[in-house]
Every structure is written in structure tokens, then in C-alpha cells.
Amino acid sequence: MNRRQFEELVADALDTIPPELTAAMDNVVVLVDARHDTDPELLGLYEGVALTERTSSYGGELPDRITIYQDAILDVCDTEDDVVHEVAVTVVHEVAHHFGIAEATLHELGWG
């Protein structure tokens, strides 16, 4: 699967998130990269200050980053349907971190 096709899957996954939640997302960018530099098996990563942790002093910050790692996801998937599913799970998982949802809670909810 090439980069453009993978990026379209990420966009499709973002489109499944309810509009009221995507409207609440603030100062965040979603990116696709091949792999994480130091953890090549990582499927996705949220870097930033979760909405629940922002205070009145938050401002003028660079956007938070959600990175989805294409090669790592492709490594764990056998079929295109597997890729579609894993991208969707990974995108929702990382967006949830933007909203302040903890790793343990995501695993309990089946988004781990």
C-alpha cells in the first residue's frame, strides 16, 4: 500500500469520529510517518497537551501531533481489511489521548 492510499485510510478514520468531537479538537495535526525513530513497532503516537490538561496559560503553542506509523501498521496486518481496521483503531486511540483519555481506559474500552 502506498503512502497516498494509507493517508486516505487515516482521513477516512478521522471522518468516522462524531462531528461534535472533531469540532472540539483544538490545535492538533494528524500526520503519517513510516516508523517511530526509537520504537519501530509503535503504531501511533500522541504528543502534546491533552485538552483536559490545558489551563488558561495555554496559548501560542505549536500544534499537538498525532502520528500514525504506516510501516508498523502494515507489519502487523495480513490483509487490506486488517489495515483499514488497525488504522481506524489507532486513529481513534490517539485522538482519545488528545481528549485526555488514559491508556488503561482505552484498553478497557477495546481501543487498545
C-alpha positions, 0 to 999 in steps of 0.5 A: 500500500502506498503512502497516498492510499494509507493517508486516505485510510487515516482521513477516512478514520478521522471522518468516522469520529462524531462531528461534535468531537472533531469540532472540539479538537483544538490545535492538533495535526494528524500526520503519517510517518513510516516508523517511530525513530526509537520504537519501530513497532509503535503504531501511533503516537500522541504528543502534546497537551491533552485538552483536559490538561490545558489551563488558561496559560495555554496559548501560542503553542505549536500544534499537538501531533498525532502520528500514525506509523504506516510501516508498523501498521502494515507489519502487523496486518495480513490483509487490506481489511486488517489495515483499514481496521488497525488504522481506524483503531489507532486513529481513534486511540490517539485522538482519545489521548488528545481528549485526555483519555488514559491508556488503561481506559482505552484498553478497557474500552477495546481501543487498545 
